Amino acid sequence: MNWINRIPQLLFFSLSLGLSFSVQAVQLDRPLPAPNFTQTDAASWINSPPLSLKALRGKVVMLDFWTFDCWNCYRSFPWMNKLEQALADEPFTVIGIHTPEFKHERVRANVETKVKQFNLHHPVMMDNEFLYWQAMGNKYWPTFYLLDKQGQVRSVYIGETHSGTKQAKAIEADIRELLNE
């Protein structure tokens, strides 16, 4: 079954998040397949050639929905960079999904400048038309989706995250659990 057939499930999931303002994290009762990346052209990827979830099978993946003018997003980058360094020898990767809020955030050169400024070395997919955002049923910046080694969405975390916080510890524990599966 392709990802288009999963849109109603993801929309229901995102609607349930939107109705609960206190939600910071959601563990899915039942894993859902993540939709394939919507951008397949090289011009839409930074730090990597175009990727596919199929090519990432066997790795735990954290999708990070962000935009560069979002202070909640860029204040999470120091934690994320430390996490990537700590798990550098593990089958783990972060994929940034840059989904712009403003017109100037759609310009590749501007995104590239910010990727360098924030010291991001992981692949970043530019989602200028909100195609992947919509496919995931996403609503917030930043949002972190954890995918297991089979490409299934297992948990979702919303909001700014810093090293040592309850949310960071929960995300890290989930990642380690997925790595051990």
N, C-alpha and C positions, 0 to 999 in steps of 0.2 A: 504494500500500500504506500503510495507516495505521500509527501508532506502536505500537499493540497488537501487531501482527505482528512488530515489531522487538524486543520485550521479550526473547526468547531470546538475540538477539545482544548486547544490552546487558547482560543478566545474565551471559553468558559473559565479556564484557569485564570486568565488575566483579569476577567471580570470579577472573579471572587477575590483577587488581590485588591482590586480597586474599591471594592465595597468595604474593606476592612482597613481603616486608616492606621491601625496600630501594627499591622503586619510588617515585620522586618524580614522574616524568613519563612519559607514554606518547604516542608518535606513532602514530596509527592507520594501519595499512597500507592500509586501505580506509575511506573516510569512511562514517559511518553517519548516517542522518537523525535529527535530534533530535526527540523526541516533542513534540507540542504542549503548551503550558502547560496544567496541569490546573485552574488557578483562573481562572474567567472572571467572577466577581462583583467589583464595585468594592470591597467590604469586605475583600477579600483582597489588595489592591494599595495600596502606599504610594508617593507621589511620582509616580503615574501612573494613568491609567485602565487597565483590563485590556488587556494586550497579547497579541498572537499572534506566533508565529514567522513566519507569512506576512506580517504587517505589517512585520516587521524584515528581510525579504529585501532584499538590496543592502547590508546592513551586516554587518560582522564583529561578533560578539556574544561576550562573555565572561560565562558563567554562573558566579556565585559562590555556592556552597552554604555557608551560615553559620548560626550561632545566636548570640545576643548574649551569653551567658555563656561562650562559648568564647574563651579568651584568645588562642589561635592565630589565630582569626578576626579579632578586633578589632585585634590587633597587625599584621595585614596591611593594614588600611584606609589608613594613611598612604601606603603604596606605591600602592595602588589609586587613591586620590584624585589622586596625582601623575600616574599613568598616564592617568587620565581627562582631566586638565587638558592634558597633553602632546598628547593625541589629539582634543582638542575640535573641531578643524576637519576631522576625518576621519570617514568613515562607520563609526563604531565606537561601541558602547554596552556598558555593563555592566548585567546584570540580576541583582540579588540574589535568591537563593532562600533565604528565612529558614525553616529547618526546625528546630523547637524540640526541645531535649533535655528540658527541664523544663516543668512545668505553667505556671509564671508567664511563660514565654517564648511561650506561646500567646496571650496577651492583647494585642490590637492596640495599646492605649494604651502598654503597656510597650515594644513593638517601635518604635512611633513615637518615644518618648522616646530610645531608643538610636540610632535613625536620625539624629535631630537631634544627639545627643551626639557621634556618630562622624562628623558632617558628610558624611553620605551623601546625594547628590542624585539618584542614578540610581534607576530603578524597582526596587521590592522586592516580590516576590510572597511572601505568607505561605503556607507549605506545611505547615499544622498537622497534617494527616493523613498526611504523608509520601508523598503521591500522586506528586508529581514526583520526589522522591528515589528512590522505587521505580521509576518509569518510566525514569529514567536509570541505575538500577542503582548508585546512589551508596552509599558506605559511610563517608565521612570528612568532617569539618569541619576546615578549609576545603578545598574542592575547586573548582578552576577548570577549566571546560570551554570550549574555544575552538570557535566555530562559524564556518564560512565564510559567504560572502554568500548562499549557497543554503540555509543552515540545516543544514548537515552538520557533525557532530562531527568535528573534525580532530585535536585533541590534548587531553590531560587532565593537569593538574598538581595534586598533592596536597600540602597542608601550608602552614604559615605562610610568608609571602613578604615580603621587605624590599627596598627600593630598593638596586640595585647588587649584589645577590646573584646567584649563578649561575642560580637558578631565575627570578628576576625578569628577568634578561637573556634567558633562553630564552623566557619567555612573551612578552616585548616583541618579540623577533625573529620569533616565530611570528605575532604579530598583524600586524606590518609586512609579512611575507610574504603573509598572507591579504589584507591591504589592497591589495597590488600585483597580486593575481590578477585 
